[in-house]
């Protein structure tokens, strides 16, 4: 795992190596819907050294991928990046989240219900602080990839 923190307007970046492999892996449960990839918001933001507040909960079916040395997932299935982020410095939800795959930022859907985050921080306005990006099967070729999460600062 490559782990670093770099801020871009209160942005957190953590990177890990994702290894895609061939072969089907059946996963029970519902899969998030794949939506068209949208270019990210973070590429033109300025650096900010404030520590971000976020969690990268799942990469596919792997829980807490940042604590893994590397993560291997199947490239034949949908690949979801899930977590939450807030702008704790401004005491508001984040301004948005990018998932950066191989240095290409993609805008994640932000505002997903995460009542656990609102409860933990005792902040009802943090309830919709979840993010999600889903890649379609085959979007990434087989082999190692880098992944990072960038959290945009709220505009207050």
C-alpha positions in Angstrom: 0.0 0.0 0.0 1.2 3.5 -0.7 -0.2 5.9 1.8 0.3 9.6 1.7 -1.8 12.6 2.7 -1.8 15.6 0.4 -4.2 18.4 0.8 -5.9 20.2 -2.0 -8.3 22.8 -0.5 -8.7 20.5 2.5 -8.2 17.5 0.4 -7.1 14.1 1.6 -5.3 11.9 -0.7 -4.6 8.3 0.1 -3.2 6.0 -2.4 -3.1 2.3 -2.6 -2.3 -0.2 -5.3 -5.2 -2.0 -6.7 -4.5 -5.2 -8.6 -7.2 -6.2 -11.0 -7.4 -9.8 -11.9 -9.4 -11.9 -14.4 -12.0 -14.3 -13.3 -15.5 -13.9 -12.0 -16.2 -13.3 -8.4 -19.8 -13.6 -7.3 -20.7 -11.1 -4.7 -24.0 -11.4 -2.8 -26.1 -8.3 -2.2 -27.0 -5.4 -4.3 -24.4 -3.5 -6.4 -24.4 0.2 -6.8 -25.5 1.4 -10.2 -22.8 2.3 -12.7 -23.1 5.9 -13.9 -21.0 7.7 -16.5 -17.7 8.9 -15.3 -17.4 12.6 -14.8 -14.1 14.4 -14.7 -13.1 15.4 -11.1 -13.2 18.7 -9.4 -9.9 18.6 -7.7 -7.3 19.0 -10.5 -7.4 22.8 -10.2 -7.7 23.2 -6.5 -5.0 24.8 -4.4 -3.1 22.9 -1.7 -4.3 23.2 1.9 -2.4 21.6 4.8 -5.4 21.2 7.1 -6.0 17.6 8.1 -9.1 16.2 6.4 -11.8 14.1 8.0 -12.8 11.2 6.0 -13.0 7.4 5.7 -12.4 5.2 2.7 -14.6 2.3 3.8 -14.7 0.0 0.8 -13.0 -0.7 -2.4 -15.2 -3.3 -4.0 -15.8 -5.9 -1.3 -12.6 -5.0 0.6 -13.3 -3.2 3.9 -10.8 -0.5 5.0 -8.6 -0.8 1.9 -6.0 1.7 3.2 -4.8 -0.7 5.9 -4.0 -3.3 3.3 -0.6 -3.7 1.8 -2.3 -4.0 -1.6 -5.8 -4.9 -2.7 -6.7 -7.4 -5.4 -10.1 -7.1 -7.0 -11.8 -8.6 -10.0 -11.9 -6.5 -13.1 -14.9 -8.4 -14.4 -17.4 -6.9 -11.9 -18.5 -3.5 -10.9 -15.9 -1.8 -8.7 -17.3 0.5 -6.1 -15.3 3.1 -4.0 -17.3 3.9 -0.9 -16.7 6.2 2.1 -17.6 9.5 3.7 -16.0 12.9 4.1 -16.6 16.2 5.9 -15.0 19.6 6.1 -14.4 19.5 9.8 -12.3 22.7 9.7 -15.4 24.6 8.4 -17.8 22.4 10.4 -19.8 21.6 7.2 -20.2 18.7 4.8 -17.4 18.5 2.2 -17.5 20.4 -1.1 -17.2 17.2 -3.1 -15.1 14.1 -3.4 -12.9 12.8 -6.3 -11.7 9.3 -6.7 -8.4 9.5 -8.5 -7.5 6.3 -10.5 -4.1 6.3 -12.1 -3.8 10.1 -11.7 -7.2 10.7 -13.4 -9.7 12.3 -11.1 -13.4 11.2 -11.3 -16.2 13.0 -9.5 -17.8 10.7 -7.0 -21.5 11.0 -6.1 -21.5 12.9 -2.8 -24.3 13.4 -0.3 -25.2 9.7 0.3 -26.9 9.1 3.6 -24.5 8.2 6.4 -26.4 8.5 9.7 -23.5 6.9 11.5 -21.3 9.9 10.7 -23.9 12.4 11.9 -24.4 10.4 15.1 -20.6 10.0 15.7 -19.9 13.8 15.3 -23.2 14.8 16.9 -23.8 16.9 13.7 -27.1 16.3 11.9 -25.7 18.2 8.9 -23.1 15.4 8.4 -25.8 12.7 7.8 -25.5 13.0 4.0 -21.7 12.9 3.9 -21.2 9.6 2.0 -19.5 9.2 -1.3 -19.6 6.6 -4.0 -18.0 6.0 -7.4 -18.7 2.9 -9.4 -16.6 1.7 -12.3 -18.2 -0.5 -14.9 -16.8 -4.0 -15.4 -13.7 -3.9 -17.6 -13.1 -0.2 -17.1 -9.6 -0.8 -15.8 -7.2 -3.1 -17.6 -5.6 -6.0 -15.7 -2.6 -5.0 -13.6 -1.6 -2.6 -10.8 -3.4 0.7 -10.4 -3.1 3.6 -8.0 -6.1 5.0 -6.3 -6.5 8.0 -4.1 -9.4 10.0 -2.6 -9.4 13.8 -2.7 -11.9 15.7 -0.6 -12.9 19.2 -1.6 -13.3 21.9 0.9 -16.8 23.3 1.4 -17.5 26.8 0.2 -18.7 28.7 3.2 
